[in-house]
Amino acid sequence: MDVSRKLGILVFFGVPAIIGGGIVYAIFHSYIPVFVFEILLIFVAGAFVSK
């Protein structure tokens, strides 16, 4: 997998991180669930990029 494809995957996961982080904060009114959500996204994105 070339570098441009890896960067594209990371950008693809960046949009849900921003939008989803706002939604999670609106539901729970706390930053701890947002951090958990962001960490899960990082693990999933890392799994896709490492292939």
N, C-alpha and C positions, 0 to 999 in steps of 0.2 A: 504494500500500500504506500503510495507516494505522499509527500508532505502536504500537498494541496488538498488531498482527500482527507487526511487527518485533521487539518485545520477546518475544513468544511464540516466535519462531524462535530468538532468542538463548538463551532458557531451554531450548528443545529441544536445542540444541547444548551447553548447560552440563552436562547429565547425562552424555553420553558423555565429556566432558572430564574429569569427576571419576572416573567408573568406569574409563574407558579409560586414563587416566593411571596409575591403580593397577595395572591389568593390565600395561601396558607396563613399569612399574617392576619388577613381580614377575618378568617374563620376563628383562629385561636387567640388573637391579640397578644401574642408573645413571640419573641425572636427565637426561642429554643426550638420549636417545631420547624421554623424556617431553616435553621442551621442543620437540623436532621434531614430535611428535604433536600437541601443543597448538597450535603455529603452523599446522600443516596444517588443524586444525579451525577456527582463526580465519579463515583464508583462505576456507574453504568457507562458513562462516557469513556472512562478509562478502559473498561472491558472492550468497547467497540474499537477504540484507537489501538489497543495492544494487539489486535488480530492481525 
